[in-house]
Amino acid sequence: MPTITKLFSLKEASEHNSKEDCWVIVSGKVYDVTNYLDEHPGGDDVLINAAGKDATDEFEDAGHSKSARELMQDYCIGEVDPTPIIPELEIISKDQPTNIAHVLMDKTLQYWVFPVAIVAISVVAGLLYLRKK
């Protein structure tokens, strides 16, 4: 079994999506199946349709044998890089609290505090106005 040292981004893997250059992602590993297309028992169409994509669900649904899984190792060229494509767009960064309930409560407070403050000020202003009459 070869040692996996190369990391590929999803974008990089997605660029290999043709019969002449066919990569498939299964369970986070990247496989260059270009030379296996003609040998695939299900036909090359199956692999070409999965080219450049994460085909884990399709692979598992097909019920591949133990020998097929062992054969895959010969075509493994690396793993998918787990880091986000654009780190600045992470929904919750490492600096923010990881408790989702806490984050949602903070957002909820932002949406109801302002209207409640306006209503409270209006009530106080109305009472003061009525008191002067």
N, C-alpha and C positions, 0 to 999 in steps of 0.2 A: 504494500500500500504506500503510494508516494506521500511525502510530507507536503502539506499545503502551506505555502508561504506568501503567495500573491493575493492581494485584495483588489477586487474590482468594484467600481461604483455601479449602481443600477443603470445609470445613464450609459456607461461604457459597455455593459453587457447588452443593453438594448440595441446598440449599434450593429451587433452581429446577428442579423436576422434574415439571412438569405441562404439559399442552397449552397452558395460558394463559401459562406462564412457563417456557420450556424452554432450559436451558443445557447444553452438552456440552463436555467437555474432550478435546482431541486434541493429543498431543505437547506437553503443558504449557501450551497456549493455551486460553483460555476463549472459547467461541462462543455468542452468544445467537441461537439458531435458531428462535425463536418464530414470526417472520414467514415463515420458509422451510418450515415444516412441510407446507403444502399443495402446495408446489412440488417437494419432494424426490422424485426418481424412484423411490426404493424404498418410498415411502409414509411417512406420518407416524409409523406404529407403530415403525419402526426408530429414529427420533430420540427418540421418547417413551420407549422402552425404555432408551435410553442417557442420558436426561436426568439431570443432576446427578451424573454419574459420569465416570470416565476411560474414554473409548471409543476409545482409540488402537488397541488390538488389533483391535476390530471394524472400525474405519475402514480400517486397513491390509489386513485380510483381504478386504474388499469390493472391493479393486482400483480405487479411484477414479482417474479420468482427470486429466490435467494441468489441464484447464479446470475440473473440480470443485474441485481444490485452489486454483486461482486465485479461484474464486467464494467459497471459504471466507473469504478475507481481508475480504470485505465484512461478515461477521458476527462478526469477531474483536473482542472487547471488552476483552481483557486477558490476563494470564498467571496461572498458579497460583503463589501465594507459596511459594517453596521452603523457608522456615523451618518448623521443626516446629510442630505445633499446641500442644504443651505442652513448652517447651524444657527444663524440669526433668527430664523423663523420657527424655532422650537416653541411649542405652546407653553411649556413650563420649563424654564431654564434651571440650571443647577442652583442659582441664587434664590429662586423662589421656593416657597414651601411646597412640599410634595403631597401634602394632604389635600386632595381634590375638594373635599367638603369645605375646608378652610378657604380655598381659593374662590369657590362659588359663593360663599357667604360674603366675602369682600366685594365681589361684583354685585351681589344682590343689594348690599347696603348702598352702593353708589346710585342705584336706580330708585330707591324709595326714600332716602333721606332728604333729597332736595324737594320733592313734592310735599312731604310731610312738613318741612320747614316753611314752605310757602303757605300752606293751610294754617299752620299755627300762627304765623305773623298776621294773616288775614283775620283770624278769629280775635286776636288781641287788638288789632286796629279797629275792628267792628265793635268790640266791647267798649273801648275807649271812646269811640265816636258816640255810641248810645249813652254812655255815662255823662257826656258833656251836655246832652239835650235835656 
